[in-house]
Amino acid sequence: MSAAEPVPGTASEYDKVLLLENFDDGNISAAPEWWKFDRLETTIAEAKDRRRGQFYLQLTGQAENYYVGGLGAYIGKSAAEYNALALDIYGAGSNSGTLRVQLFDDDNGTYQVEQDKNFKPTHDDQREYEIVVDWEGWRTVEIPFSRFVDVNPGIGNDRWDAGATGGSGGLLHIQIISLSNTPAGRLNIGLDNLQLVKTAK
């Protein structure tokens, strides 16, 4: 599976922001409700740097052949007025792990991502971008939507059109797959402030 070259960004001024999640309610079971799977472990942790908010989500877990697990949430928002996804990521050093960010848009107007028995979308686009977390401390990562790679060509309409128009539900799901940087390593990454943004640049 190919993905765009991960290039961690830096915080910038935004023309427009839609906050998806900052974990400050201390609850990943509502608004939005996050699902998680396989060996991924999640903990709501108190932020030492309150400029980023009160809490963040700590991701840990033991890898098997690099793979740890994942988490995701139903978004159901129009992304038409934004051009990037921004998120704050805390790294614990060179072997923190890798995050594969997946976005699913609504191409058949059902407001849901229909899946086959292997949990692959059958009617909607799936786009991905990988972030290798090899730094220490917090970093804001901006990912332009143009950098996400369509990993299921021939499914959906093969276009990034996540606006809630013409009966479309817009950006339906976000899912984050977690990987270790070594075959049997342990994931150690913090996550906070997931936002759709319109960058000034």
HELIX and SHEET records of a PDB file:
HELIX    1   1 ARG A   50  ARG A   52  5                                   3    
HELIX    2   2 PHE A  145  ARG A  147  5                                   3    
SHEET    1   A 4 TYR A  14  GLU A  21  0                                        
SHEET    2   A 4 ARG A 186  THR A 199 -1                                        
SHEET    3   A 4 PHE A  55  GLN A  62 -1                                        
SHEET    4   A 4 GLU A  41  GLU A  46 -1                                        
SHEET    1   B 4 TYR A  14  GLU A  21  0                                        
SHEET    2   B 4 ARG A 186  THR A 199 -1                                        
SHEET    3   B 4 ALA A  84  ALA A  92 -1                                        
SHEET    4   B 4 GLU A 136  PRO A 144 -1                                        
SHEET    1   C 6 TRP A  34  ASP A  38  0                                        
SHEET    2   C 6 TYR A  67  LYS A  77 -1                                        
SHEET    3   C 6 LEU A 171  LEU A 179 -1                                        
SHEET    4   C 6 GLY A  97  ASP A 105 -1                                        
SHEET    5   C 6 GLN A 126  VAL A 133 -1                                        
SHEET    6   C 6 VAL A 149  ASP A 150 -1                                        
END                                                                             
